[in-house]
């Protein structure tokens, strides 16, 4: 009776951040809770935003293939415009022939002056930097999608675990309530026997202590029941849940089948390329390798080529809208093919390449570590399952023995020479045994769900 409820404590990790949804009416099945989780769970909603950002990153990377078009407009108003005196000699044609003529004039600029420049820049050769950037961000987007799918699997398993724990806690509470009623009767009988001198004080105090232990455990388990309901609310996004609003019975046969599978086959499933955890780790390796390629595309001496076309205008009339803007030769069109390259930057390019290589190697090590951790978790769950199965077998056999002993004590009591206190103590023992049996079943469920998640079943 003093054992800590390991499974129940395990399932009380997540904080109770509750989100309401009144679109579904209880009692809620597991499928209904999952459906609401997919649209209301805060972690999944946040993951959706992460995916949106990854999509925008892909669009930004693809945009580098397209030309960049810039437009600059500037207008100047001069209160005191500049003026220029012109004094030059030209030739006039007369009947006598050409003669030199001296000309003097003053040119005054207009009060307004406008400048406009429209330019288009199209990358031609970038040594794979744009293409590899698009691949990189597409890979990141794939990782984000896998990450969300893995999160859904994880939350689904956690939700089923919470629901199963809630079911077993309900059975434990029923056992404890029955044990409490029997313990109250035992204390009353023991008190009468002690007062009459037919029971020693130690046995009487032991009966009172057993009652107190049951009351403490009832308080503990009911608190755990409330915490489980809060955790279910957090995952499902449905507020104000109680025991009567949930309909779920654990499939013990399925859990037994899972923990009874061949360990070698389970390990193959855990290490399969379809495992989402390994897919994400492989994706990070590809991202690091593409980062290295992008860095190499900026190597010293590799020129980036681009085509630039610019159309410019400068004059006293507003272009396009003011009449006479094109009467003077104030515009120009330039077509340029240019290249630029970095010859030396203190070694930053080399450092970037080496850093990318290191990141790729780290990603490979992370993949190997992930494989090792998955296998370790699988083996731990299998060992824990083996212990839980053995303990379940023992507790079930002990339950049969206790029932036989109770029958014998009841027969003795009915015959007039048995003890009512002994019958009550045996009933309490049966209920305490059943409490431990439900705990072991809950532990078996926990390990089965862990194995199912790790193997991707």
C-alpha positions in Angstrom: 0.0 0.0 0.0 3.0 2.3 0.5 4.3 1.9 -3.0 4.5 5.1 -5.1 2.3 5.0 -8.2 5.1 5.1 -10.8 3.0 5.2 -13.9 0.7 7.9 -12.6 3.6 10.1 -11.6 5.1 9.6 -15.0 2.0 10.9 -16.7 1.9 14.1 -14.7 4.7 15.9 -16.4 3.0 18.4 -18.7 1.7 21.7 -17.2 -2.0 22.3 -17.3 -2.5 25.0 -20.0 -6.1 24.4 -20.8 -7.8 25.5 -24.0 -11.6 25.4 -24.4 -13.7 24.0 -27.2 -17.4 23.5 -27.1 -17.8 21.9 -30.5 -17.8 18.4 -29.2 -20.3 17.1 -26.5 -19.1 14.5 -24.0 -18.6 11.8 -23.0 -15.5 12.0 -25.1 -14.0 9.0 -26.8 -10.3 8.8 -27.5 -11.0 9.5 -31.2 -12.9 12.7 -30.3 -10.2 13.9 -28.0 -7.6 13.3 -30.8 -9.7 15.2 -33.3 -10.0 18.2 -31.0 -6.3 18.0 -30.2 -5.4 18.3 -33.8 -7.1 21.7 -34.0 -6.8 23.1 -30.5 -3.5 21.9 -29.0 -1.2 24.8 -28.3 2.0 22.9 -29.2 0.5 21.9 -32.6 -0.8 25.4 -33.3 2.7 26.7 -32.6 4.2 24.1 -34.9 1.8 25.3 -37.6 3.4 28.7 -37.3 6.9 27.3 -37.5 5.8 25.5 -40.8 4.4 28.8 -42.2 7.7 30.5 -41.5 9.6 27.6 -43.2 7.3 28.0 -46.3 8.2 31.7 -46.4 11.9 30.9 -46.2 11.5 28.7 -49.3 9.7 31.5 -51.2 12.5 33.9 -50.2 15.1 31.5 -51.5 13.3 31.0 -54.8 12.9 34.8 -55.2 16.6 35.1 -55.6 16.2 33.5 -59.1 14.0 36.4 -60.2 15.3 39.8 -61.2 15.4 42.6 -58.7 13.7 45.8 -60.0 14.4 49.1 -58.2 12.9 52.5 -58.9 14.3 55.7 -57.5 12.5 59.1 -57.9 13.8 62.5 -56.7 12.5 66.0 -57.1 14.3 69.2 -56.2 12.8 72.7 -56.0 15.3 75.5 -56.1 14.2 78.9 -54.8 17.2 80.7 -56.3 18.1 78.5 -59.4 21.6 78.8 -60.9 22.2 80.9 -64.0 25.0 80.7 -66.5 26.5 83.5 -68.7 27.5 82.3 -72.1 30.0 84.2 -74.3 31.1 82.5 -77.4 32.0 83.1 -81.1 30.2 81.4 -83.9 30.0 81.8 -87.7 27.2 83.4 -89.6 26.6 82.9 -93.3 26.0 86.0 -95.4 26.1 86.9 -99.1 29.6 88.0 -98.5 30.4 84.6 -97.1 30.9 83.4 -93.6 31.8 85.9 -91.0 32.6 85.5 -87.3 29.8 86.6 -84.8 30.2 87.1 -81.0 27.2 85.8 -79.0 26.5 86.7 -75.4 23.5 85.0 -73.6 22.3 84.0 -70.1 20.8 80.6 -69.3 18.8 80.3 -66.1 17.8 76.9 -64.7 14.2 76.1 -63.9 13.1 76.1 -60.3 12.3 72.4 -60.5 14.5 69.5 -61.3 13.6 65.8 -61.4 15.6 62.6 -61.5 14.4 59.1 -62.1 16.2 55.8 -62.3 14.7 52.3 -63.1 17.1 49.4 -62.8 16.7 45.6 -63.3 19.4 43.2 -62.0 19.2 39.6 -63.0 21.7 37.0 -61.5 23.2 34.9 -64.2 25.9 32.7 -62.5 26.0 32.2 -58.7 27.9 28.8 -58.6 24.9 27.0 -57.2 24.3 29.3 -54.2 20.7 30.0 -55.1 19.8 26.5 -56.1 21.4 25.0 -53.0 19.7 27.6 -50.9 16.3 26.5 -52.3 17.1 22.8 -51.6 18.3 23.7 -48.1 15.1 25.5 -47.1 13.0 22.8 -48.8 14.8 20.3 -46.5 14.1 22.5 -43.5 10.4 22.6 -44.5 10.4 18.8 -44.8 11.9 18.5 -41.3 9.3 20.9 -39.9 6.5 18.8 -41.3 8.0 15.6 -40.0 8.5 17.4 -36.7 4.8 18.2 -36.5 3.8 14.6 -37.5 6.1 13.3 -34.8 4.6 15.7 -32.3 1.1 14.4 -33.1 2.3 10.9 -32.6 3.9 11.8 -29.3 0.8 13.7 -28.0 -1.5 10.9 -29.1 0.5 8.4 -27.1 0.6 10.7 -24.1 -3.1 11.2 -24.3 -3.8 7.5 -24.5 -1.4 7.0 -21.5 -3.3 9.7 -19.5 -6.6 8.1 -20.4 -5.4 4.7 -19.4 -3.9 5.9 -16.2 -7.2 7.6 -15.4 -9.0 4.3 -16.0 -6.7 2.4 -13.6 -6.9 5.2 -11.0 -10.6 4.9 -11.1 -10.3 1.1 -10.3 -7.8 1.9 -7.6 -10.2 4.5 -6.0 -13.0 1.9 -6.1 -10.7 -0.6 -4.3 -9.6 1.9 -1.7 -13.2 3.0 -1.0 -14.1 -0.6 -0.4 -11.0 -1.1 1.7 -11.8 2.0 3.7 -15.3 0.7 4.5 -13.8 -2.6 5.6 -11.1 -0.9 7.6 -13.7 1.2 9.5 -15.6 -1.9 10.4 -12.3 -3.5 11.5 -11.5 -0.6 13.7 -14.9 -0.7 15.3 -14.6 -4.4 16.0 -11.1 -4.1 17.2 -12.1 -1.2 19.6 -14.9 -3.4 21.1 -12.5 -6.4 21.4 -9.8 -4.2 23.0 -12.3 -2.7 25.5 -13.5 -6.2 26.4 -10.0 -7.4 26.9 -10.0 -9.9 24.0 -7.6 -8.0 21.8 -4.2 -6.6 22.7 -3.6 -2.9 22.2 -1.0 -3.5 19.5 -3.5 -5.2 17.2 -6.0 -2.4 17.9 -3.5 0.3 17.0 -2.5 -1.6 13.9 -6.1 -1.6 12.7 -6.3 2.2 13.2 -3.0 2.6 11.4 -4.3 0.6 8.4 -7.4 2.8 8.2 -5.2 6.0 8.3 -2.9 4.6 5.5 -5.9 3.9 3.3 -7.3 7.5 3.9 -3.9 9.0 3.0 -3.7 6.9 -0.2 -7.2 7.8 -1.1 -6.3 11.5 -0.9 -3.2 11.0 -2.9 -4.9 9.0 -5.7 -7.8 11.5 -6.0 -5.2 14.3 -6.3 -3.6 12.3 -9.1 -6.9 11.8 -10.7 -7.4 15.6 -10.8 -4.0 16.1 -12.3 -4.6 13.5 -15.0 -7.8 15.3 -16.0 -5.9 18.6 -16.2 -3.3 16.9 -18.4 -6.0 15.4 -20.7 -7.5 18.9 -21.0 -4.1 20.4 -21.9 -3.5 17.9 -24.7 -7.0 17.8 -26.1 -7.8 21.5 -25.7 -11.1 20.7 -24.0 -11.8 22.5 -20.7 -13.7 21.4 -17.6 -13.3 17.6 -18.0 -14.4 15.2 -15.3 -14.3 11.4 -15.0 -17.9 11.1 -16.2 -17.1 13.1 -19.4 -14.5 10.6 -20.6 -15.2 7.2 -22.2 -12.1 5.0 -22.5 -11.1 1.5 -21.6 -7.5 0.4 -22.2 -6.9 -2.4 -24.7 -4.9 -4.7 -22.5 -4.7 -7.4 -25.2 -3.0 -5.0 -27.6 -0.5 -3.9 -24.9 0.3 -7.5 -24.2 0.8 -8.3 -27.9 3.2 -5.3 -28.2 5.4 -6.2 -25.2 5.4 -9.9 -26.4 6.9 -9.1 -29.8 10.3 -10.3 -30.8 12.9 -7.8 -29.4 15.0 -8.1 -32.6 12.1 -7.3 -34.8 11.2 -4.3 -32.6 14.8 -3.0 -32.8 14.6 -3.2 -36.6 11.4 -1.2 -36.5 13.0 1.4 -34.2 16.0 1.8 -36.5 14.0 1.8 -39.7 14.6 4.7 -42.1 10.8 5.4 -41.7 11.3 6.3 -38.1 10.5 10.0 -37.8 13.2 10.8 -35.3 15.8 9.3 -37.6 14.2 11.1 -40.6 14.7 14.4 -38.8 18.3 13.6 -37.9 19.1 12.6 -41.6 17.4 15.8 -42.7 19.8 17.8 -40.5 22.8 16.1 -42.1 21.5 17.1 -45.6 21.0 20.7 -44.4 24.5 20.8 -43.1 25.9 19.4 -46.4 24.0 22.0 -48.4 25.3 24.7 -46.1 28.8 23.6 -47.0 28.1 23.7 -50.7 26.7 27.2 -50.4 29.8 28.3 -48.5 32.0 26.8 -51.2 30.1 28.7 -53.8 31.5 31.9 -52.3 35.1 30.7 -52.5 37.8 33.3 -53.3 38.0 34.0 -57.0 34.7 32.5 -58.0 32.9 35.4 -59.8 29.1 36.0 -59.6 27.8 37.2 -62.9 24.7 39.5 -63.2 23.0 41.4 -66.0 22.0 45.0 -65.1 19.7 47.2 -67.2 19.1 50.8 -66.1 16.9 53.6 -67.5 17.6 57.1 -66.2 16.1 60.5 -66.6 17.1 64.0 -65.3 15.4 67.3 -66.2 13.1 70.1 -65.2 9.9 68.3 -66.3 8.3 65.5 -64.3 8.8 62.3 -66.3 5.7 60.8 -68.0 3.2 63.2 -66.5 4.4 66.7 -67.4 4.3 67.8 -71.0 7.6 68.4 -72.7 9.5 66.0 -70.4 11.1 64.2 -73.4 11.8 67.2 -75.6 15.3 67.4 -74.4 17.9 64.7 -74.4 17.7 64.1 -70.6 17.3 60.3 -70.5 19.7 57.3 -71.0 19.6 53.5 -71.2 22.5 51.4 -70.0 23.0 47.6 -70.3 25.7 46.1 -68.1 27.1 42.6 -67.6 29.2 42.6 -64.4 30.8 40.2 -62.1 32.0 40.4 -58.6 34.2 38.1 -56.5 35.9 38.2 -53.1 39.6 37.9 -53.3 40.3 37.9 -49.6 38.4 38.7 -46.4 40.7 37.6 -43.7 39.7 33.9 -44.1 36.0 34.2 -43.3 35.0 32.1 -46.3 37.4 29.3 -45.3 36.1 29.5 -41.8 32.5 29.2 -43.1 33.4 26.1 -45.1 35.1 24.5 -42.2 32.2 25.4 -39.9 29.8 23.8 -42.2 31.9 20.6 -42.4 31.9 20.5 -38.6 28.1 21.0 -38.5 27.7 18.1 -40.9 29.9 15.9 -38.8 28.0 16.9 -35.7 24.7 16.0 -37.4 26.0 12.6 -38.3 27.0 12.0 -34.6 23.6 13.2 -33.6 22.1 10.6 -35.8 24.2 7.8 -34.3 23.4 9.1 -30.8 19.7 9.1 -31.7 19.9 5.5 -32.8 21.7 4.5 -29.6 19.1 6.3 -27.4 16.2 4.7 -29.2 17.6 1.3 -28.7 18.3 2.0 -25.0 14.8 3.3 -24.5 13.4 0.2 -26.2 15.4 -2.2 -24.1 14.5 -0.4 -20.9 10.8 -0.6 -21.8 11.1 -4.3 -22.6 12.9 -5.0 -19.3 10.3 -3.0 -17.4 7.5 -4.9 -19.3 9.1 -8.2 -18.4 9.1 -7.3 -14.7 5.5 -6.0 -14.9 4.3 -9.2 -16.5 6.0 -11.3 -13.9 4.5 -9.2 -11.1 1.0 -9.3 -12.7 1.3 -13.1 -12.8 2.3 -13.2 -9.1 -0.4 -10.8 -8.0 -3.1 -12.7 -9.9 -2.0 -15.9 -8.3 -1.9 -14.2 -4.9 -5.4 -12.9 -5.5 -6.6 -16.5 -6.1 -4.9 -17.6 -2.9 -6.4 -14.7 -0.9 -9.9 -15.5 -2.2 -9.5 -19.1 -1.1 -8.3 -18.0 2.3 -11.2 -15.6 2.6 -13.7 -18.4 1.7 -12.2 -20.6 4.4 -12.4 -17.8 7.0 -15.9 -17.0 6.0 -16.9 -20.6 6.4 -15.3 -20.7 9.9 -17.2 -17.5 10.8 -20.5 -18.9 9.5 -19.8 -22.0 11.6 -19.5 -19.9 14.7 -15.9 -20.3 15.6 -14.3 -17.8 13.2 -13.2 -14.2 13.7 -15.0 -11.3 12.0 -11.8 -9.3 12.3 -9.9 -12.0 10.4 -12.4 -11.9 7.6 -12.2 -8.1 7.4 -8.4 -8.2 7.4 -8.4 -10.7 4.5 -10.8 -8.6 2.5 -8.5 -5.6 3.0 -5.6 -7.8 1.8 -7.5 -8.7 -1.3 -8.3 -5.1 -2.1 -4.7 -4.0 -1.5 -3.5 -6.8 -3.8 -5.8 -5.6 -6.5 -4.5 -2.0 -6.1 -1.0 -3.3 -6.8 -2.3 -5.4 -9.7 -3.8 -2.2 -11.3 -0.6 -0.4 -10.8 1.4 -3.2 -12.6 -1.1 -3.2 -15.4 -0.7 0.6 -15.7 3.1 0.2 -15.9 2.7 -2.5 -18.6 0.5 -0.1 -20.5 3.1 2.7 -20.2 5.8 0.5 -21.5 3.7 -0.8 -24.4 2.8 2.7 -25.5 6.5 3.7 -25.3 7.4 0.7 -27.5 4.7 1.5 -29.9 5.8 5.1 -30.2 9.5 4.2 -30.6 8.8 1.6 -33.3 6.3 3.8 -35.2 3.5 1.2 -35.0 
